């Protein structure tokens, strides 16, 4: 398989996964029918169906609207990157003062240096 075909394959896989995330958000979180979400984000229901099936991509304006409706980051919608990590980190660190957090970060840097050697 040529390098271009490999790239197309990985891009297609990303597109399919993105469609699954969008469907998951619509059905399980927003609990909206396809036509309602489509209207909210400015596309047709038919096109949203294509996106959810991994056969189309939303434009920036529609992604922004979906982001605002769902509360998910664009990084999550587009790439599946965890968009709860900041909130979870804040929750974990809430009982520590700034100096303790800074010292913890230094320890992590040293540990990372040790692991890399």
N, CA, C and O atoms as a GROMACS GRO file, in nm:
protein
  468
    1UNK      N    1   0.085  -0.118   0.000
    1UNK     CA    2   0.000   0.000   0.000
    1UNK      C    3   0.089   0.123   0.000
    1UNK      O    4   0.184   0.130   0.078
    2UNK      N    5   0.061   0.220  -0.085
    2UNK     CA    6   0.144   0.341  -0.093
    2UNK      C    7   0.120   0.430   0.028
    2UNK      O    8   0.020   0.415   0.099
    3UNK      N    9   0.213   0.522   0.050
    3UNK     CA   10   0.202   0.614   0.163
    3UNK      C   11   0.074   0.697   0.154
    3UNK      O   12   0.009   0.721   0.256
    4UNK      N   13   0.036   0.742   0.034
    4UNK     CA   14  -0.087   0.819   0.017
    4UNK      C   15  -0.210   0.737   0.056
    4UNK      O   16  -0.301   0.789   0.120
    5UNK      N   17  -0.212   0.609   0.017
    5UNK     CA   18  -0.324   0.524   0.053
    5UNK      C   19  -0.331   0.502   0.203
    5UNK      O   20  -0.440   0.497   0.260
    6UNK      N   21  -0.214   0.489   0.269
    6UNK     CA   22  -0.212   0.475   0.414
    6UNK      C   23  -0.269   0.600   0.480
    6UNK      O   24  -0.348   0.590   0.573
    7UNK      N   25  -0.229   0.718   0.431
    7UNK     CA   26  -0.281   0.843   0.486
    7UNK      C   27  -0.432   0.854   0.465
    7UNK      O   28  -0.505   0.895   0.555
    8UNK      N   29  -0.476   0.819   0.346
    8UNK     CA   30  -0.620   0.822   0.319
    8UNK      C   31  -0.693   0.728   0.412
    8UNK      O   32  -0.801   0.760   0.462
    9UNK      N   33  -0.637   0.613   0.435
    9UNK     CA   34  -0.700   0.516   0.523
    9UNK      C   35  -0.711   0.570   0.665
    9UNK      O   36  -0.815   0.557   0.728
   10UNK      N   37  -0.604   0.629   0.716
   10UNK     CA   38  -0.609   0.683   0.852
   10UNK      C   39  -0.704   0.802   0.859
   10UNK      O   40  -0.773   0.822   0.959
   11UNK      N   41  -0.708   0.883   0.753
   11UNK     CA   42  -0.802   0.995   0.749
   11UNK      C   43  -0.946   0.945   0.746
   11UNK      O   44  -1.034   1.000   0.812
   12UNK      N   45  -0.969   0.840   0.670
   12UNK     CA   46  -1.103   0.782   0.662
   12UNK      C   47  -1.144   0.724   0.797
   12UNK      O   48  -1.258   0.739   0.841
   13UNK      N   49  -1.051   0.657   0.862
   13UNK     CA   50  -1.079   0.601   0.995
   13UNK      C   51  -1.114   0.713   1.092
   13UNK      O   52  -1.209   0.701   1.169
   14UNK      N   53  -1.038   0.823   1.089
   14UNK     CA   54  -1.068   0.938   1.175
   14UNK      C   55  -1.207   0.993   1.145
   14UNK      O   56  -1.281   1.029   1.237
   15UNK      N   57  -1.242   1.000   1.018
   15UNK     CA   58  -1.372   1.053   0.977
   15UNK      C   59  -1.485   0.963   1.031
   15UNK      O   60  -1.587   1.013   1.078
   16UNK      N   61  -1.467   0.834   1.023
   16UNK     CA   62  -1.566   0.739   1.074
   16UNK      C   63  -1.579   0.752   1.225
   16UNK      O   64  -1.690   0.754   1.278
   17UNK      N   65  -1.466   0.759   1.294
   17UNK     CA   66  -1.468   0.773   1.440
   17UNK      C   67  -1.533   0.906   1.482
   17UNK      O   68  -1.608   0.911   1.579
   18UNK      N   69  -1.504   1.011   1.409
   18UNK     CA   70  -1.564   1.142   1.436
   18UNK      C   71  -1.715   1.135   1.422
   18UNK      O   72  -1.789   1.188   1.505
   19UNK      N   73  -1.761   1.069   1.317
   19UNK     CA   74  -1.905   1.051   1.297
   19UNK      C   75  -1.970   0.976   1.412
   19UNK      O   76  -2.080   1.010   1.456
   20UNK      N   77  -1.902   0.872   1.460
   20UNK     CA   78  -1.953   0.796   1.575
   20UNK      C   79  -1.963   0.883   1.699
   20UNK      O   80  -2.061   0.875   1.773
   21UNK      N   81  -1.862   0.969   1.722
   21UNK     CA   82  -1.867   1.058   1.839
   21UNK      C   83  -1.984   1.155   1.828
   21UNK      O   84  -2.054   1.180   1.926
   22UNK      N   85  -2.003   1.209   1.708
   22UNK     CA   86  -2.112   1.305   1.688
   22UNK      C   87  -2.247   1.236   1.711
   22UNK      O   88  -2.335   1.294   1.776
   23UNK      N   89  -2.263   1.116   1.660
   23UNK     CA   90  -2.388   1.041   1.683
   23UNK      C   91  -2.407   1.014   1.832
   23UNK      O   92  -2.517   1.029   1.885
   24UNK      N   93  -2.300   0.973   1.899
   24UNK     CA   94  -2.304   0.946   2.043
   24UNK      C   95  -2.348   1.071   2.120
   24UNK      O   96  -2.434   1.063   2.209
   25UNK      N   97  -2.292   1.185   2.087
   25UNK     CA   98  -2.328   1.311   2.151
   25UNK      C   99  -2.476   1.341   2.126
   25UNK      O  100  -2.549   1.376   2.219
   26UNK      N  101  -2.519   1.327   2.002
   26UNK     CA  102  -2.658   1.359   1.966
   26UNK      C  103  -2.756   1.268   2.037
   26UNK      O  104  -2.853   1.314   2.097
   27UNK      N  105  -2.731   1.137   2.029
   27UNK     CA  106  -2.828   1.041   2.083
   27UNK      C  107  -2.825   1.030   2.235
   27UNK      O  108  -2.930   1.033   2.299
   28UNK      N  109  -2.707   1.019   2.292
   28UNK     CA  110  -2.696   0.986   2.434
   28UNK      C  111  -2.681   1.105   2.527
   28UNK      O  112  -2.714   1.096   2.646
   29UNK      N  113  -2.632   1.216   2.476
   29UNK     CA  114  -2.614   1.333   2.562
   29UNK      C  115  -2.719   1.440   2.535
   29UNK      O  116  -2.787   1.488   2.626
   30UNK      N  117  -2.731   1.478   2.408
   30UNK     CA  118  -2.828   1.582   2.373
   30UNK      C  119  -2.969   1.526   2.359
   30UNK      O  120  -3.068   1.598   2.372
   31UNK      N  121  -2.978   1.394   2.334
   31UNK     CA  122  -3.106   1.326   2.317
   31UNK      C  123  -3.195   1.398   2.216
   31UNK      O  124  -3.312   1.427   2.242
   32UNK      N  125  -3.135   1.424   2.100
   32UNK     CA  126  -3.205   1.495   1.992
   32UNK      C  127  -3.219   1.406   1.871
   32UNK      O  128  -3.130   1.325   1.842
   33UNK      N  129  -3.329   1.420   1.799
   33UNK     CA  130  -3.336   1.353   1.669
   33UNK      C  131  -3.239   1.420   1.572
   33UNK      O  132  -3.200   1.536   1.590
   34UNK      N  133  -3.202   1.348   1.472
   34UNK     CA  134  -3.104   1.398   1.374
   34UNK      C  135  -3.148   1.531   1.313
   34UNK      O  136  -3.068   1.623   1.298
   35UNK      N  137  -3.276   1.541   1.280
   35UNK     CA  138  -3.324   1.663   1.214
   35UNK      C  139  -3.312   1.785   1.306
   35UNK      O  140  -3.283   1.895   1.260
   36UNK      N  141  -3.335   1.766   1.435
   36UNK     CA  142  -3.326   1.878   1.529
   36UNK      C  143  -3.182   1.926   1.544
   36UNK      O  144  -3.155   2.046   1.537
   37UNK      N  145  -3.089   1.832   1.564
   37UNK     CA  146  -2.949   1.873   1.577
   37UNK      C  147  -2.901   1.936   1.448
   37UNK      O  148  -2.830   2.037   1.450
   38UNK      N  149  -2.940   1.879   1.336
   38UNK     CA  150  -2.899   1.934   1.207
   38UNK      C  151  -2.942   2.080   1.196
   38UNK      O  152  -2.863   2.166   1.155
   39UNK      N  153  -3.065   2.108   1.231
   39UNK     CA  154  -3.115   2.245   1.226
   39UNK      C  155  -3.036   2.335   1.320
   39UNK      O  156  -3.000   2.448   1.283
   40UNK      N  157  -3.006   2.286   1.440
   40UNK     CA  158  -2.933   2.365   1.541
   40UNK      C  159  -2.792   2.402   1.493
   40UNK      O  160  -2.742   2.510   1.523
   41UNK      N  161  -2.729   2.312   1.418
   41UNK     CA  162  -2.590   2.339   1.376
   41UNK      C  163  -2.581   2.387   1.232
   41UNK      O  164  -2.472   2.409   1.180
   42UNK      N  165  -2.697   2.404   1.167
   42UNK     CA  166  -2.698   2.466   1.034
   42UNK      C  167  -2.668   2.377   0.917
   42UNK      O  168  -2.612   2.422   0.817
   43UNK      N  169  -2.706   2.250   0.927
   43UNK     CA  170  -2.691   2.158   0.814
   43UNK      C  171  -2.823   2.084   0.794
   43UNK      O  172  -2.913   2.093   0.877
   44UNK      N  173  -2.833   2.011   0.685
   44UNK     CA  174  -2.954   1.931   0.663
   44UNK      C  175  -2.944   1.801   0.742
   44UNK      O  176  -2.834   1.756   0.776
   45UNK      N  177  -3.058   1.742   0.769
   45UNK     CA  178  -3.060   1.613   0.837
   45UNK      C  179  -2.990   1.506   0.755
   45UNK      O  180  -2.923   1.418   0.810
   46UNK      N  181  -3.006   1.513   0.624
   46UNK     CA  182  -2.941   1.416   0.536
   46UNK      C  183  -2.789   1.428   0.544
   46UNK      O  184  -2.718   1.328   0.550
   47UNK      N  185  -2.740   1.553   0.545
   47UNK     CA  186  -2.594   1.571   0.553
   47UNK      C  187  -2.542   1.525   0.689
   47UNK      O  188  -2.437   1.462   0.696
   48UNK      N  189  -2.615   1.557   0.797
   48UNK     CA  190  -2.573   1.511   0.929
   48UNK      C  191  -2.566   1.359   0.932
   48UNK      O  192  -2.475   1.301   0.992
   49UNK      N  193  -2.660   1.293   0.866
   49UNK     CA  194  -2.655   1.147   0.856
   49UNK      C  195  -2.529   1.099   0.787
   49UNK      O  196  -2.468   1.001   0.830
   50UNK      N  197  -2.490   1.167   0.681
   50UNK     CA  198  -2.365   1.132   0.613
   50UNK      C  199  -2.244   1.150   0.704
   50UNK      O  200  -2.154   1.067   0.707
   51UNK      N  201  -2.244   1.260   0.780
   51UNK     CA  202  -2.134   1.286   0.874
   51UNK      C  203  -2.128   1.174   0.978
   51UNK      O  204  -2.021   1.120   1.006
   52UNK      N  205  -2.243   1.141   1.035
   52UNK     CA  206  -2.246   1.036   1.138
   52UNK      C  207  -2.206   0.900   1.083
   52UNK      O  208  -2.156   0.816   1.157
   53UNK      N  209  -2.227   0.879   0.955
   53UNK     CA  210  -2.186   0.753   0.890
   53UNK      C  211  -2.040   0.757   0.843
   53UNK      O  212  -1.993   0.661   0.781
   54UNK      N  213  -1.969   0.866   0.871
   54UNK     CA  214  -1.829   0.876   0.831
   54UNK      C  215  -1.810   0.908   0.685
   54UNK      O  216  -1.706   0.876   0.628
   55UNK      N  217  -1.909   0.971   0.624
   55UNK     CA  218  -1.902   1.001   0.480
   55UNK      C  219  -1.901   1.150   0.452
   55UNK      O  220  -1.914   1.191   0.336
   56UNK      N  221  -1.886   1.231   0.554
   56UNK     CA  222  -1.882   1.375   0.536
   56UNK      C  223  -1.819   1.441   0.658
   56UNK      O  224  -1.801   1.377   0.762
   57UNK      N  225  -1.786   1.567   0.643
   57UNK     CA  226  -1.725   1.642   0.754
   57UNK      C  227  -1.802   1.773   0.775
   57UNK      O  228  -1.847   1.836   0.680
   58UNK      N  229  -1.815   1.810   0.900
   58UNK     CA  230  -1.876   1.938   0.932
   58UNK      C  231  -1.777   2.051   0.908
   58UNK      O  232  -1.656   2.032   0.922
   59UNK      N  233  -1.829   2.168   0.873
   59UNK     CA  234  -1.745   2.286   0.860
   59UNK      C  235  -1.728   2.349   0.997
   59UNK      O  236  -1.798   2.314   1.092
   60UNK      N  237  -1.634   2.442   1.006
   60UNK     CA  238  -1.600   2.505   1.134
   60UNK      C  239  -1.723   2.561   1.205
   60UNK      O  240  -1.741   2.540   1.325
   61UNK      N  241  -1.807   2.633   1.132
   61UNK     CA  242  -1.924   2.697   1.192
   61UNK      C  243  -2.015   2.593   1.260
   61UNK      O  244  -2.065   2.617   1.370
   62UNK      N  245  -2.034   2.480   1.197
   62UNK     CA  246  -2.119   2.374   1.253
   62UNK      C  247  -2.052   2.307   1.372
   62UNK      O  248  -2.119   2.274   1.470
   63UNK      N  249  -1.922   2.287   1.365
   63UNK     CA  250  -1.848   2.229   1.477
   63UNK      C  251  -1.857   2.321   1.599
   63UNK      O  252  -1.878   2.276   1.711
   64UNK      N  253  -1.842   2.451   1.574
   64UNK     CA  254  -1.851   2.549   1.683
   64UNK      C  255  -1.989   2.544   1.748
   64UNK      O  256  -2.000   2.548   1.871
   65UNK      N  257  -2.093   2.534   1.668
   65UNK     CA  258  -2.229   2.526   1.723
   65UNK      C  259  -2.248   2.396   1.801
   65UNK      O  260  -2.310   2.397   1.908
   66UNK      N  261  -2.197   2.286   1.750
   66UNK     CA  262  -2.206   2.158   1.821
   66UNK      C  263  -2.128   2.165   1.952
   66UNK      O  264  -2.172   2.114   2.055
   67UNK      N  265  -2.013   2.227   1.948
   67UNK     CA  266  -1.933   2.245   2.069
   67UNK      C  267  -2.012   2.323   2.174
   67UNK      O  268  -2.017   2.283   2.290
   68UNK      N  269  -2.074   2.432   2.132
   68UNK     CA  270  -2.151   2.514   2.226
   68UNK      C  271  -2.272   2.440   2.281
   68UNK      O  272  -2.304   2.453   2.399
   69UNK      N  273  -2.338   2.361   2.198
   69UNK     CA  274  -2.456   2.285   2.242
   69UNK      C  275  -2.419   2.172   2.338
   69UNK      O  276  -2.488   2.148   2.436
   70UNK      N  277  -2.310   2.104   2.307
   70UNK     CA  278  -2.276   1.982   2.381
   70UNK      C  279  -2.188   2.007   2.503
   70UNK      O  280  -2.188   1.928   2.597
   71UNK      N  281  -2.114   2.117   2.501
   71UNK     CA  282  -2.018   2.141   2.609
   71UNK      C  283  -1.886   2.069   2.588
   71UNK      O  284  -1.794   2.081   2.669
   72UNK      N  285  -1.875   1.993   2.479
   72UNK     CA  286  -1.749   1.926   2.448
   72UNK      C  287  -1.656   2.021   2.374
   72UNK      O  288  -1.702   2.113   2.306
   73UNK      N  289  -1.527   1.997   2.388
   73UNK     CA  290  -1.430   2.077   2.314
   73UNK      C  291  -1.428   2.034   2.168
   73UNK      O  292  -1.469   1.923   2.134
   74UNK      N  293  -1.381   2.124   2.082
   74UNK     CA  294  -1.364   2.088   1.941
   74UNK      C  295  -1.263   1.974   1.929
   74UNK      O  296  -1.276   1.890   1.841
   75UNK      N  297  -1.163   1.971   2.015
   75UNK     CA  298  -1.064   1.863   2.012
   75UNK      C  299  -1.130   1.727   2.036
   75UNK      O  300  -1.092   1.628   1.975
   76UNK      N  301  -1.229   1.725   2.125
   76UNK     CA  302  -1.299   1.599   2.148
   76UNK      C  303  -1.383   1.563   2.026
   76UNK      O  304  -1.379   1.449   1.979
   77UNK      N  305  -1.459   1.658   1.976
   77UNK     CA  306  -1.546   1.631   1.861
   77UNK      C  307  -1.465   1.584   1.741
   77UNK      O  308  -1.501   1.486   1.676
   78UNK      N  309  -1.356   1.654   1.712
   78UNK     CA  310  -1.277   1.623   1.593
   78UNK      C  311  -1.186   1.501   1.610
   78UNK      O  312  -1.176   1.418   1.519
   79UNK      N  313  -1.121   1.490   1.724
   79UNK     CA  314  -1.015   1.390   1.740
   79UNK      C  315  -1.035   1.292   1.854
   79UNK      O  316  -0.956   1.198   1.870
   80UNK      N  317  -1.138   1.312   1.934
   80UNK     CA  318  -1.162   1.222   2.046
   80UNK      C  319  -1.071   1.246   2.165
   80UNK      O  320  -1.062   1.162   2.254
   81UNK      N  321  -1.004   1.362   2.167
   81UNK     CA  322  -0.914   1.392   2.279
   81UNK      C  323  -0.996   1.423   2.404
   81UNK      O  324  -1.098   1.490   2.397
   82UNK      N  325  -0.951   1.374   2.515
   82UNK     CA  326  -1.021   1.389   2.642
   82UNK      C  327  -1.038   1.536   2.677
   82UNK      O  328  -0.939   1.608   2.697
   83UNK      N  329  -1.162   1.581   2.685
   83UNK     CA  330  -1.186   1.721   2.718
   83UNK      C  331  -1.225   1.741   2.863
   83UNK      O  332  -1.267   1.850   2.903
   84UNK      N  333  -1.212   1.636   2.942
   84UNK     CA  334  -1.243   1.648   3.085
   84UNK      C  335  -1.117   1.654   3.170
   84UNK      O  336  -1.125   1.668   3.292
   85UNK      N  337  -1.001   1.644   3.106
   85UNK     CA  338  -0.876   1.634   3.182
   85UNK      C  339  -0.848   1.757   3.267
   85UNK      O  340  -0.798   1.744   3.378
   86UNK      N  341  -0.879   1.876   3.216
   86UNK     CA  342  -0.855   1.996   3.297
   86UNK      C  343  -0.944   1.999   3.420
   86UNK      O  344  -0.896   2.029   3.530
   87UNK      N  345  -1.071   1.967   3.404
   87UNK     CA  346  -1.161   1.964   3.519
   87UNK      C  347  -1.120   1.858   3.619
   87UNK      O  348  -1.123   1.882   3.740
   88UNK      N  349  -1.081   1.740   3.570
   88UNK     CA  350  -1.039   1.633   3.661
   88UNK      C  351  -0.910   1.671   3.732
   88UNK      O  352  -0.894   1.643   3.851
   89UNK      N  353  -0.817   1.736   3.661
   89UNK     CA  354  -0.691   1.778   3.722
   89UNK      C  355  -0.716   1.883   3.829
   89UNK      O  356  -0.659   1.875   3.938
   90UNK      N  357  -0.800   1.981   3.799
   90UNK     CA  358  -0.835   2.083   3.899
   90UNK      C  359  -0.894   2.019   4.024
   90UNK      O  360  -0.860   2.058   4.136
   91UNK      N  361  -0.981   1.923   4.005
   91UNK     CA  362  -1.043   1.854   4.118
   91UNK      C  363  -0.940   1.780   4.202
   91UNK      O  364  -0.944   1.784   4.324
   92UNK      N  365  -0.846   1.714   4.135
   92UNK     CA  366  -0.741   1.640   4.206
   92UNK      C  367  -0.647   1.733   4.283
   92UNK      O  368  -0.596   1.697   4.389
   93UNK      N  369  -0.624   1.853   4.228
   93UNK     CA  370  -0.525   1.944   4.288
   93UNK      C  371  -0.586   2.048   4.381
   93UNK      O  372  -0.512   2.130   4.437
   94UNK      N  373  -0.716   2.048   4.400
   94UNK     CA  374  -0.782   2.155   4.475
   94UNK      C  375  -0.736   2.166   4.620
   94UNK      O  376  -0.743   2.274   4.679
   95UNK      N  377  -0.689   2.058   4.678
   95UNK     CA  378  -0.648   2.060   4.819
   95UNK      C  379  -0.500   2.093   4.838
   95UNK      O  380  -0.450   2.092   4.951
   96UNK      N  381  -0.429   2.124   4.729
   96UNK     CA  382  -0.286   2.154   4.737
   96UNK      C  383  -0.262   2.302   4.709
   96UNK      O  384  -0.333   2.364   4.629
   97UNK      N  385  -0.161   2.357   4.777
   97UNK     CA  386  -0.128   2.497   4.749
   97UNK      C  387  -0.033   2.506   4.630
   97UNK      O  388   0.016   2.404   4.581
   98UNK      N  389  -0.009   2.628   4.586
   98UNK     CA  390   0.072   2.650   4.465
   98UNK      C  391   0.212   2.590   4.477
   98UNK      O  392   0.261   2.528   4.382
   99UNK      N  393   0.277   2.608   4.591
   99UNK     CA  394   0.413   2.554   4.609
   99UNK      C  395   0.414   2.402   4.603
   99UNK      O  396   0.506   2.343   4.546
  100UNK      N  397   0.314   2.338   4.661
  100UNK     CA  398   0.307   2.193   4.655
  100UNK      C  399   0.289   2.145   4.510
  100UNK      O  400   0.350   2.046   4.469
  101UNK      N  401   0.208   2.215   4.434
  101UNK     CA  402   0.186   2.178   4.294
  101UNK      C  403   0.314   2.198   4.214
  101UNK      O  404   0.351   2.112   4.134
  102UNK      N  405   0.383   2.310   4.234
  102UNK     CA  406   0.509   2.336   4.164
  102UNK      C  407   0.612   2.230   4.197
  102UNK      O  408   0.681   2.181   4.108
  103UNK      N  409   0.623   2.192   4.323
  103UNK     CA  410   0.718   2.086   4.363
  103UNK      C  411   0.679   1.952   4.300
  103UNK      O  412   0.767   1.876   4.258
  104UNK      N  413   0.550   1.924   4.292
  104UNK     CA  414   0.504   1.801   4.227
  104UNK      C  415   0.542   1.797   4.080
  104UNK      O  416   0.582   1.693   4.028
  105UNK      N  417   0.529   1.913   4.014
  105UNK     CA  418   0.565   1.921   3.872
  105UNK      C  419   0.716   1.897   3.855
  105UNK      O  420   0.757   1.828   3.762
  106UNK      N  421   0.797   1.954   3.944
  106UNK     CA  422   0.943   1.931   3.938
  106UNK      C  423   0.975   1.783   3.953
  106UNK      O  424   1.060   1.729   3.882
  107UNK      N  425   0.907   1.718   4.045
  107UNK     CA  426   0.929   1.574   4.066
  107UNK      C  427   0.891   1.497   3.939
  107UNK      O  428   0.963   1.405   3.898
  108UNK      N  429   0.780   1.532   3.878
  108UNK     CA  430   0.738   1.465   3.755
  108UNK      C  431   0.839   1.486   3.642
  108UNK      O  432   0.867   1.393   3.566
  109UNK      N  433   0.894   1.608   3.632
  109UNK     CA  434   0.997   1.634   3.530
  109UNK      C  435   1.120   1.547   3.553
  109UNK      O  436   1.176   1.491   3.460
  110UNK      N  437   1.161   1.538   3.679
  110UNK     CA  438   1.277   1.455   3.711
  110UNK      C  439   1.249   1.307   3.681
  110UNK      O  440   1.334   1.235   3.629
  111UNK      N  441   1.128   1.264   3.714
  111UNK     CA  442   1.090   1.126   3.686
  111UNK      C  443   1.091   1.100   3.536
  111UNK      O  444   1.139   0.996   3.490
  112UNK      N  445   1.038   1.195   3.459
  112UNK     CA  446   1.037   1.179   3.314
  112UNK      C  447   1.180   1.172   3.259
  112UNK      O  448   1.207   1.093   3.169
  113UNK      N  449   1.270   1.254   3.312
  113UNK     CA  450   1.410   1.249   3.269
  113UNK      C  451   1.472   1.115   3.301
  113UNK      O  452   1.548   1.060   3.222
  114UNK      N  453   1.440   1.063   3.418
  114UNK     CA  454   1.494   0.933   3.461
  114UNK      C  455   1.443   0.822   3.370
  114UNK      O  456   1.518   0.733   3.333
  115UNK      N  457   1.315   0.827   3.335
  115UNK     CA  458   1.255   0.724   3.251
  115UNK      C  459   1.314   0.727   3.110
  115UNK      O  460   1.333   0.622   3.048
  116UNK      N  461   1.344   0.850   3.059
  116UNK     CA  462   1.399   0.864   2.924
  116UNK      C  463   1.541   0.812   2.911
  116UNK      O  464   1.587   0.787   2.799
  117UNK      N  465   1.611   0.795   3.021
  117UNK     CA  466   1.751   0.749   3.012
  117UNK      C  467   1.762   0.600   3.005
  117UNK      O  468   1.873   0.547   2.997
   0.00000   0.00000   0.00000
